[in-house]
């Protein structure tokens, strides 16, 4: 059996920078977060079952203990000192974010992460899991089929290849909210707006725009981050006031183009307005070939041994093609950047590693 895998290319970008488009008016709701209206982190522990032999191994003792405790709750009592040995179960940590003001019965997404030595959670089902907040109270119940974006393949000799992460998955709308998070938004007579990108100029622009729209002394900028707004006490009037407040147009200055990536899923999002200075791009391909065969060891007829079949893997690393150096002109826009990266065969992992290194270098 012959397997062939290509390792991510190596790239070098020099002098990446973000261009700044001209200032535009934006709605206030897209520029600020409202203090007291935030997500709350939830976490739980449970088991994922139904795995195709990719669960925790026998040396992970807490998985067997957890399974025995679960069976005991259903009236199944295992004999003393019996350690269940199964390969289709994995111990996992379950996490989620409970948005503010979500009510009972609404659904939220959950993330399921292996905490043992499971190889993959693909195809598994999360058992009913209480999700607790920092106060120890149960706020949601999670359960469902785990969706995994990664793949891991492994041969009997230990040769393996991994694409993204196979031990972390998600369950869209996998948790049902059972308790609403308490917020002081409705009880405080003032609303505090926190700028997503702190700036003294932006904070002052927000206060000026709100005072011009709703009257003098409505808003006060306290810092580069916080703007305090006097809001109505009546719940209905406050909701109407906040709906109008979010639509107020603010001169936010020059927005910074953004690049967002998810290292776990390999997703890269490059916003418009990204440009580069003159840059040099170096590219090389490495190809890893894994050949897996089985060797039959036949003992001498008089030796009294047994025939054994052992896996053997031959791994070759070859460099294919010549290195290529490409010059990217100064001021190159998003379309050219994407075309250049695609022409080099770069993977999302390459792009993420490059952007992280450039960010640390201050580029």
C-alpha positions as CSV (number, residue, x, y, z in Angstrom):
1,X,0.0,0.0,0.0
2,X,1.5,3.4,-1.0
3,X,0.5,6.7,0.5
4,X,1.7,10.1,-0.7
5,X,1.3,13.3,1.2
6,X,2.5,16.9,0.4
7,X,3.8,19.0,3.2
8,X,2.9,22.7,3.3
9,X,5.2,25.0,1.2
10,X,7.6,27.4,2.8
11,X,7.0,31.0,2.1
12,X,8.7,34.3,3.1
13,X,6.9,37.6,2.9
14,X,8.9,40.8,3.6
15,X,7.3,44.0,4.5
16,X,3.5,43.3,4.7
17,X,1.4,46.3,5.7
18,X,-2.2,47.3,5.9
19,X,-3.4,50.3,3.8
20,X,-5.8,52.7,5.4
21,X,-8.9,53.6,3.4
22,X,-10.5,57.1,3.8
23,X,-12.7,57.8,6.7
24,X,-16.4,56.8,6.4
25,X,-19.4,57.2,8.7
26,X,-20.5,54.0,10.4
27,X,-23.4,53.1,12.6
28,X,-22.6,53.3,16.4
29,X,-23.8,49.7,16.9
30,X,-20.8,48.4,14.8
31,X,-18.3,50.4,16.7
32,X,-19.1,49.7,20.4
33,X,-19.9,47.0,22.8
34,X,-22.5,47.7,25.6
35,X,-21.2,47.0,29.0
36,X,-23.2,44.4,30.8
37,X,-24.3,42.8,27.5
38,X,-21.6,40.2,26.9
39,X,-21.1,36.5,26.5
40,X,-20.7,34.1,29.4
41,X,-18.3,31.2,29.2
42,X,-19.7,27.7,30.0
43,X,-17.9,24.4,30.4
44,X,-18.7,20.8,31.1
45,X,-17.2,17.3,31.1
46,X,-18.7,14.3,29.3
47,X,-18.2,11.4,27.0
48,X,-18.3,11.0,23.2
49,X,-19.5,7.6,22.1
50,X,-19.9,5.8,18.8
51,X,-16.3,6.3,17.6
52,X,-14.9,3.9,15.0
53,X,-12.1,2.6,17.2
54,X,-10.5,6.1,17.6
55,X,-11.4,6.7,21.2
56,X,-9.3,6.8,24.3
57,X,-6.9,3.9,25.0
58,X,-6.9,1.7,28.1
59,X,-4.2,3.7,29.9
60,X,-6.6,6.7,30.2
61,X,-8.2,5.5,33.4
62,X,-10.7,8.4,33.9
63,X,-12.6,7.5,30.7
64,X,-13.4,4.0,32.1
65,X,-14.3,5.5,35.4
66,X,-16.6,8.0,33.8
67,X,-18.3,5.3,31.7
68,X,-18.8,3.1,34.8
69,X,-20.4,6.1,36.7
70,X,-22.7,6.8,33.7
71,X,-23.8,3.2,33.5
72,X,-24.5,3.2,37.2
73,X,-26.9,6.1,36.8
74,X,-28.9,3.9,34.3
75,X,-29.0,1.0,36.8
76,X,-26.1,-1.0,35.2
77,X,-23.7,-2.1,38.0
78,X,-20.3,-3.4,36.8
79,X,-18.6,-6.0,38.9
80,X,-15.9,-4.7,41.3
81,X,-12.4,-4.1,40.0
82,X,-13.7,-4.4,36.4
83,X,-12.1,-1.7,34.1
84,X,-14.2,-1.3,30.9
85,X,-11.9,-1.6,27.9
86,X,-13.5,0.0,24.8
87,X,-12.1,2.0,21.9
88,X,-15.2,3.8,20.8
89,X,-15.5,6.2,23.8
90,X,-13.5,9.4,24.5
91,X,-13.5,11.8,27.5
92,X,-14.1,15.3,26.4
93,X,-14.4,18.9,27.6
94,X,-17.4,20.8,26.3
95,X,-17.4,24.6,26.1
96,X,-19.8,27.2,24.9
97,X,-20.6,30.9,25.0
98,X,-23.9,32.0,26.5
99,X,-24.9,35.3,24.8
100,X,-26.4,37.9,27.1
101,X,-30.2,38.1,27.2
102,X,-30.7,34.7,25.6
103,X,-33.7,33.1,27.1
104,X,-34.6,29.6,28.2
105,X,-35.1,27.1,25.3
106,X,-32.9,28.9,22.8
107,X,-29.9,27.0,21.3
108,X,-26.2,27.8,21.1
109,X,-23.2,26.1,19.5
110,X,-20.8,24.0,21.5
111,X,-17.2,23.0,21.1
112,X,-16.1,19.5,22.0
113,X,-12.4,18.8,22.8
114,X,-10.7,15.5,23.6
115,X,-8.8,15.5,26.9
116,X,-7.5,11.9,26.6
117,X,-5.5,10.2,23.9
118,X,-8.3,9.7,21.4
119,X,-7.2,9.9,17.7
120,X,-10.3,11.4,16.3
121,X,-13.9,12.5,17.4
122,X,-15.2,12.1,13.9
123,X,-18.5,10.2,13.8
124,X,-19.1,10.4,17.6
125,X,-22.1,11.5,19.6
126,X,-21.8,13.7,22.7
127,X,-23.9,12.4,25.6
128,X,-26.1,14.8,27.7
129,X,-23.7,17.3,29.3
130,X,-24.5,20.0,31.9
131,X,-22.7,23.2,31.1
132,X,-21.8,25.3,34.1
133,X,-20.8,29.0,34.5
134,X,-18.1,30.5,36.7
135,X,-20.6,30.4,39.6
136,X,-21.1,26.7,39.4
137,X,-24.7,26.9,38.2
138,X,-26.0,24.9,35.2
139,X,-27.0,27.2,32.4
140,X,-27.3,24.8,29.5
141,X,-27.5,21.2,28.5
142,X,-25.5,19.9,25.5
143,X,-25.9,16.8,23.4
144,X,-25.7,15.8,19.7
145,X,-23.5,14.6,16.9
146,X,-20.0,16.0,16.7
147,X,-18.9,17.7,13.5
148,X,-15.1,17.4,12.9
149,X,-13.2,19.5,10.4
150,X,-10.0,17.6,10.6
151,X,-8.8,14.1,9.5
152,X,-6.1,11.9,11.0
153,X,-4.9,8.7,9.2
154,X,-2.5,6.3,10.8
155,X,-0.9,3.0,9.7
156,X,-0.2,0.0,11.9
157,X,3.5,0.8,12.0
158,X,2.9,4.2,13.5
159,X,3.1,6.2,10.3
160,X,0.5,8.9,10.3
161,X,-0.7,12.1,8.6
162,X,-3.0,14.8,10.2
163,X,-5.0,17.5,8.3
164,X,-6.2,20.2,10.7
165,X,-7.4,18.9,14.1
166,X,-9.4,15.7,14.4
167,X,-9.7,15.8,18.2
168,X,-11.8,19.0,18.3
169,X,-15.3,19.3,16.9
170,X,-18.5,21.4,17.1
171,X,-22.2,20.8,17.5
172,X,-24.2,23.6,15.8
173,X,-27.1,24.5,18.1
174,X,-26.0,21.6,20.3
175,X,-26.9,23.1,23.7
176,X,-30.3,24.2,25.0
177,X,-30.3,27.1,27.5
178,X,-31.9,26.3,30.8
179,X,-31.1,29.4,32.8
180,X,-30.8,33.0,31.7
181,X,-27.6,34.9,32.6
182,X,-28.2,37.9,34.9
183,X,-27.3,41.3,33.5
184,X,-27.3,44.7,35.2
185,X,-28.2,46.4,31.9
186,X,-31.9,46.9,32.8
187,X,-31.2,48.1,36.4
188,X,-28.5,50.8,35.8
189,X,-29.7,54.3,34.9
190,X,-26.6,54.7,32.7
191,X,-25.4,52.8,29.7
192,X,-21.6,52.5,29.2
193,X,-20.4,52.1,25.6
194,X,-17.0,50.4,25.1
195,X,-15.3,51.2,21.8
196,X,-14.0,48.1,20.1
197,X,-11.0,50.0,18.9
198,X,-10.2,52.6,21.6
199,X,-9.4,56.1,20.3
200,X,-9.7,59.5,22.0
201,X,-10.9,60.9,18.7
202,X,-13.6,58.2,18.2
203,X,-14.8,58.5,21.8
204,X,-15.2,62.2,21.4
205,X,-17.0,61.8,18.1
206,X,-19.4,59.4,19.7
207,X,-20.2,61.8,22.5
208,X,-20.7,64.7,20.2
209,X,-22.9,62.8,17.8
210,X,-25.2,61.5,20.7
211,X,-25.5,64.9,22.3
212,X,-26.4,66.4,18.9
213,X,-29.0,63.7,18.3
214,X,-30.6,63.3,21.7
215,X,-29.8,66.6,23.4
216,X,-27.0,68.1,25.5
217,X,-25.5,66.1,28.4
218,X,-26.8,62.8,27.0
219,X,-23.3,61.3,26.6
220,X,-19.9,61.9,28.1
221,X,-16.6,60.5,26.9
222,X,-14.7,59.3,30.0
223,X,-11.7,57.8,28.3
224,X,-10.5,56.5,24.9
225,X,-12.6,53.4,25.5
226,X,-15.7,54.4,27.6
227,X,-18.6,56.7,26.7
228,X,-21.3,57.0,29.4
229,X,-24.9,57.6,28.2
230,X,-27.9,58.6,30.3
231,X,-30.7,56.2,29.3
232,X,-34.4,56.0,30.3
233,X,-35.3,53.9,33.3
234,X,-38.5,52.4,31.8
235,X,-37.7,49.1,30.1
236,X,-39.8,49.8,27.0
237,X,-38.4,53.3,26.6
238,X,-34.9,52.0,27.1
239,X,-35.2,49.5,24.3
240,X,-36.6,52.1,21.9
241,X,-33.8,54.5,22.9
242,X,-31.1,51.8,22.4
243,X,-32.5,50.9,19.0
244,X,-32.1,54.6,17.9
245,X,-28.7,54.9,19.5
246,X,-27.3,52.0,17.6
247,X,-28.2,53.6,14.3
248,X,-26.6,57.0,14.9
249,X,-23.9,57.6,12.3
250,X,-20.4,58.2,13.6
251,X,-17.3,59.5,11.9
252,X,-15.1,56.7,13.0
253,X,-11.9,57.8,11.3
254,X,-9.9,55.5,9.1
255,X,-10.8,51.9,9.6
256,X,-8.0,49.4,9.8
257,X,-8.2,46.5,7.3
258,X,-8.3,43.2,9.2
259,X,-7.1,39.6,8.6
260,X,-8.9,36.9,10.6
261,X,-7.9,33.3,10.7
262,X,-8.8,30.1,12.6
263,X,-5.7,27.9,13.1
264,X,-7.9,24.9,14.0
265,X,-10.0,24.8,10.9
266,X,-7.5,26.4,8.5
267,X,-9.9,29.2,7.7
268,X,-8.3,32.5,6.5
269,X,-10.4,35.7,5.9
270,X,-8.6,38.7,4.4
271,X,-10.6,42.0,4.4
272,X,-10.6,44.4,1.5
273,X,-8.0,47.2,1.8
274,X,-5.0,44.9,2.5
275,X,-1.9,45.9,0.5
276,X,1.8,45.1,0.6
277,X,5.0,46.9,0.2
278,X,7.5,45.5,-2.3
279,X,8.0,41.9,-1.2
280,X,9.9,38.8,-2.1
281,X,8.2,35.4,-2.0
282,X,10.3,32.2,-1.8
283,X,8.6,28.9,-2.3
284,X,9.7,25.3,-2.2
285,X,7.7,22.0,-2.1
286,X,8.5,19.0,0.1
287,X,6.9,15.7,-0.7
288,X,6.7,12.9,1.9
289,X,6.1,9.4,0.5
290,X,5.1,6.7,3.0
291,X,5.3,3.1,1.8
292,X,3.8,0.6,4.1
293,X,4.4,-3.2,3.6
294,X,4.1,-6.2,5.8
295,X,7.0,-8.6,6.5
296,X,6.3,-12.2,7.4
297,X,8.8,-13.7,9.9
298,X,9.0,-17.5,9.4
299,X,11.0,-19.3,12.2
300,X,13.1,-22.4,11.6
301,X,11.2,-25.6,11.6
302,X,13.2,-26.8,14.6
303,X,13.1,-23.6,16.5
304,X,9.6,-24.0,17.9
305,X,8.6,-20.4,17.2
306,X,5.5,-18.9,15.6
307,X,5.0,-17.1,12.4
308,X,4.7,-13.4,12.9
309,X,3.5,-10.6,10.6
310,X,5.1,-7.2,11.3
311,X,4.3,-3.8,9.6
312,X,7.2,-1.9,8.0
313,X,7.1,1.6,6.8
314,X,9.6,3.3,4.4
315,X,9.5,7.1,4.5
316,X,11.2,9.3,1.8
317,X,11.4,13.0,1.8
318,X,11.9,14.6,-1.6
319,X,12.1,18.2,-2.8
320,X,10.2,18.6,-6.0
321,X,10.7,21.5,-8.4
322,X,13.0,24.5,-8.2
323,X,12.7,27.3,-5.7
324,X,10.7,30.2,-7.1
325,X,11.2,33.9,-6.1
326,X,8.4,36.2,-7.0
327,X,8.4,40.0,-6.6
328,X,5.2,41.7,-5.4
329,X,5.0,45.4,-6.4
330,X,4.3,48.0,-3.7
331,X,0.7,48.9,-3.2
332,X,-0.6,45.5,-4.4
333,X,-4.3,45.0,-3.5
334,X,-6.2,42.1,-2.2
335,X,-6.9,40.5,-5.6
336,X,-3.2,40.4,-6.5
337,X,-2.3,39.0,-3.1
338,X,-4.7,36.2,-3.4
339,X,-3.6,35.4,-7.0
340,X,0.0,35.4,-5.9
341,X,-0.5,33.1,-2.9
342,X,-2.6,30.7,-5.1
343,X,0.1,30.6,-7.8
344,X,2.6,29.4,-5.2
345,X,0.3,26.7,-4.0
346,X,0.3,28.0,-0.5
347,X,-2.0,26.4,2.0
348,X,-4.0,28.3,4.7
349,X,-1.6,27.0,7.3
350,X,1.3,28.8,5.5
351,X,-0.6,32.1,5.4
352,X,-1.5,31.9,9.1
353,X,2.1,31.2,10.1
354,X,3.4,34.0,8.0
355,X,0.8,36.5,9.4
356,X,1.6,35.5,13.0
357,X,5.3,36.0,12.5
358,X,4.8,39.3,10.8
359,X,2.5,40.5,13.6
360,X,5.1,39.6,16.2
361,X,7.7,41.4,14.2
362,X,5.5,44.5,14.1
363,X,5.1,44.5,10.3
